[in-house]
């Protein structure tokens, strides 16, 4: 859908931001339409290697916890219910109330499906990784920081790194910090 939007709307020099699982999505888009992109911003996101799925890139044990949360092998096992808001660093009553019923399950197969790159080499699109520093909520749920291996890979790959002093859902808890970080990552500050 995103690739088609870029093409059908004839969009150029797009800064594409992916949060959390959205890192998988922007990686796939960059593989298929790099000529339309100015930059990729991985916002506390999955940063997969070629042919890797999200659960395969997460810290060891994360996939098992996700399977358990999804309920194992029942009819609804394809649905991952929303994680507790505290896992994302959302604890303030007003934020919790605002999010309320806006949260929906995530389809487990999207986490388990590997990216199949169309190119043999990653596209030369500049990439930035914005890391949320408050990891304790995710560690409480998973026993580890699920995104640590992907962040480590981003560092090893030489991505520009920026940080925000907030939990995983910083766009809810620290929107001004997120706006500044994204403007900077996009090259507008």
C-alpha positions in Angstrom: 0.0 0.0 0.0 2.8 2.5 0.9 4.7 1.7 -2.3 1.6 2.2 -4.4 0.8 5.5 -2.6 4.3 6.7 -3.3 4.0 5.8 -7.0 0.3 6.8 -7.6 0.7 10.1 -5.8 4.1 10.6 -7.5 5.7 11.4 -4.2 9.5 12.1 -4.1 12.0 12.8 -1.4 9.8 11.2 1.2 11.0 10.8 4.8 9.4 7.5 5.9 9.1 6.9 9.6 8.4 3.4 11.1 7.6 2.9 14.8 8.0 -0.5 16.4 6.8 -3.1 13.9 6.7 -0.3 11.3 10.4 -0.7 11.0 9.7 -3.9 9.0 7.3 -2.0 6.8 9.7 0.9 5.9 12.5 -1.5 5.3 10.3 -3.3 2.7 9.3 -0.1 1.1 12.9 1.1 0.8 13.7 -2.2 -0.9 11.0 -1.7 -3.5 10.9 2.1 -4.0 14.2 3.7 -2.9 14.2 6.3 -5.6 11.2 7.9 -3.9 12.8 8.2 -0.5 15.0 10.9 1.1 15.4 9.1 4.4 14.2 6.3 6.6 13.6 6.9 10.3 13.4 3.9 12.6 11.5 5.2 15.6 12.3 2.7 18.4 11.6 0.1 15.7 12.4 -3.2 14.2 15.5 -3.0 12.1 15.6 -6.3 10.2 18.4 -7.9 8.3 17.7 -9.3 4.8 15.3 -12.2 4.9 14.6 -11.7 8.6 11.2 -11.6 10.3 10.5 -9.4 13.3 10.4 -12.2 15.9 13.7 -13.6 14.5 15.3 -10.2 15.2 13.9 -9.6 18.6 15.9 -10.6 21.7 15.9 -14.2 22.6 12.7 -15.3 24.3 10.6 -12.5 22.9 8.8 -14.6 20.3 7.9 -17.2 23.0 6.3 -14.4 25.1 4.4 -13.1 22.1 3.1 -16.6 21.3 2.0 -17.0 24.9 0.2 -13.7 24.9 -1.5 -14.6 21.7 -2.9 -17.7 23.3 -1.0 -20.6 21.7 -2.8 -22.7 19.1 -6.5 -21.6 19.4 -8.7 -20.1 16.7 -7.6 -16.6 17.8 -3.9 -17.4 18.1 -3.2 -15.3 15.1 -4.2 -12.2 17.1 -1.7 -10.6 19.6 -3.8 -8.6 22.0 -2.5 -5.2 22.9 0.3 -5.3 25.5 -0.2 -3.6 28.8 0.2 0.2 28.4 2.9 0.3 31.0 5.0 -1.9 28.7 5.1 1.1 26.3 5.7 3.7 29.1 2.2 4.9 29.1 1.1 5.3 32.7 -0.4 8.8 33.2 -4.1 8.5 33.8 -5.0 11.1 31.1 -2.8 9.2 28.5 -4.3 5.9 29.5 -7.8 7.3 29.2 -7.1 8.9 25.8 -5.8 5.7 24.3 -8.7 3.7 25.8 -10.4 1.6 23.1 -8.1 2.9 20.3 -5.9 -0.2 20.8 -6.5 -3.2 18.6 -4.8 -6.7 18.3 -1.8 -7.1 16.0 -1.8 -9.9 13.5 0.9 -12.4 14.6 1.7 -13.6 11.1 3.1 -10.1 10.2 5.7 -10.6 13.0 6.6 -14.1 11.7 6.8 -13.4 8.0 10.3 -12.7 6.7 11.1 -9.8 4.4 11.9 -11.0 1.0 14.2 -8.4 -0.5 13.9 -7.7 -4.2 17.5 -6.4 -4.3 20.8 -8.2 -3.5 22.2 -5.0 -1.8 20.3 -2.8 0.6 19.3 0.5 -1.1 21.4 3.6 -0.4 18.8 5.5 1.5 20.1 7.5 4.5 18.8 5.9 7.8 18.3 7.3 11.3 17.4 5.3 14.4 15.6 7.2 17.2 15.9 5.2 20.4 13.5 5.6 23.3 15.7 5.4 26.4 13.1 4.2 29.0 13.1 0.4 28.4 11.9 -0.9 31.8 8.3 -1.4 30.7 9.2 -3.6 27.8 11.7 -5.5 30.0 9.0 -6.1 32.6 6.8 -7.8 30.0 9.4 -9.7 28.0 12.2 -10.2 30.6 14.5 -8.6 28.0 14.5 -5.6 25.8 13.0 -7.1 22.6 14.5 -4.4 20.3 18.0 -4.5 21.7 19.5 -6.8 19.0 18.0 -4.7 16.3 19.2 -1.5 17.9 22.7 -3.0 18.2 22.6 -3.9 14.5 21.6 -0.3 13.6 24.6 0.9 15.6 26.9 -1.6 13.9 25.5 -0.6 10.5 26.5 3.0 11.2 23.0 4.5 11.3 22.7 8.0 12.8 21.4 7.5 16.3 19.2 9.9 18.2 17.5 9.4 21.6 14.4 10.4 23.4 14.0 10.2 27.2 10.7 8.4 27.1 9.2 4.9 26.8 8.3 3.0 23.6 5.2 5.0 22.9 6.9 8.4 23.2 4.4 9.9 20.7 1.8 9.6 23.5 3.9 10.5 26.5 6.4 13.0 25.0 5.0 14.3 21.7 7.1 17.5 21.8 10.3 15.5 22.1 9.2 13.2 19.3 8.3 16.1 17.0 11.8 17.6 17.6 13.5 14.3 17.1 11.7 13.6 13.8 12.3 17.1 12.4 16.0 16.7 13.2 16.1 13.2 11.8 14.4 14.4 8.6 17.0 17.1 8.3 14.6 20.0 8.9 16.3 21.4 12.1 
